[in-house]
Amino acid sequence: MSYAQLNLVFLAVAGVVAVVLARRAGVGPRWWQAVALVVAVLAVLTVVFDSLMIMADLFRYDEDLMIGLDLWLTPVEDLAWPIAAGLLLPALWTWLGRKDER
């Protein structure tokens, strides 16, 4: 299984869970805009710091499992984790916070 295939499965699950939790919490469009901003910031930070770590030769990727698309030096597959975190954590936090208010 390639990194991209693993990421697609992981992101699909994270996206569905985030949408379900956000709907149950009753969030509006402003909440989704904030989540999109968080995801964008996390993605930029991931590209910058992963690229710096790759430049410093702290780690390497198996080229056979990559699709070959890089942002600076960061493989695009590396962006799945900050995207998932940016979706899941705010949704879970909001859902748990609304649950306590009831």
C-alpha positions in Angstrom: 0.0 0.0 0.0 1.4 3.4 -1.0 1.4 6.4 1.3 -1.2 8.1 -0.9 -3.6 5.1 -0.6 -3.1 5.1 3.2 -3.7 8.8 3.3 -6.9 8.6 1.3 -8.4 6.0 3.6 -7.3 8.0 6.7 -8.6 11.3 5.3 -11.9 9.8 4.2 -12.5 8.5 7.7 -11.4 11.8 9.3 -13.6 13.8 7.0 -16.7 11.8 7.7 -16.2 11.8 11.5 -15.5 15.6 11.4 -18.7 16.3 9.4 -20.8 14.1 11.7 -19.4 15.6 14.9 -19.8 19.1 13.5 -23.4 18.5 12.5 -24.2 17.1 15.9 -22.7 20.1 17.5 -24.7 22.4 15.2 -21.9 24.6 14.0 -22.3 27.2 11.3 -20.3 28.4 8.3 -18.0 30.6 10.3 -16.8 27.5 12.2 -15.9 25.8 9.0 -14.1 28.9 7.8 -12.0 28.8 11.0 -11.3 25.2 10.5 -10.2 25.9 6.9 -7.8 28.6 8.2 -6.4 26.2 10.8 -5.9 23.5 8.1 -4.1 26.0 5.8 -1.8 27.2 8.6 -1.0 23.6 9.7 -0.3 22.7 6.0 2.1 25.6 5.5 3.9 24.9 8.8 4.2 21.2 7.8 5.7 22.1 4.4 8.2 24.5 6.0 9.4 22.3 8.8 9.3 19.0 6.9 11.4 20.6 4.2 13.9 21.9 6.7 14.1 18.5 8.3 14.6 16.8 4.9 17.3 19.4 4.0 19.0 18.5 7.3 18.8 14.8 6.2 17.0 13.9 9.4 14.8 11.4 7.5 14.0 10.1 4.1 11.0 8.5 2.3 10.8 5.4 0.3 10.6 6.8 -3.2 8.8 3.7 -4.5 5.8 4.5 -2.3 5.5 8.2 -3.2 3.5 9.7 -6.0 6.3 12.2 -6.7 4.6 15.5 -6.1 6.5 17.7 -3.7 5.8 21.1 -2.1 9.3 22.6 -1.6 10.9 19.3 -0.4 7.8 17.9 1.4 6.0 15.1 -0.3 2.3 15.9 -0.7 1.5 12.7 1.2 2.8 14.3 4.3 0.0 16.9 4.3 -2.7 14.3 5.2 -1.8 14.3 8.9 -2.2 18.1 9.5 -5.4 18.1 7.4 -6.8 15.3 9.5 -5.8 16.9 12.7 -7.2 20.3 11.6 -10.6 18.6 10.8 -10.9 16.1 13.7 -9.6 18.0 16.7 -11.8 21.1 16.3 -14.9 18.9 15.6 -14.3 16.7 18.6 -13.6 19.8 20.8 -16.8 21.5 19.7 -18.9 18.4 20.0 -17.6 17.6 23.5 -18.0 21.2 24.5 -21.7 21.4 23.3 -22.4 18.0 25.0 -21.4 19.5 28.4 -23.7 22.5 27.9 -26.9 20.3 27.6 
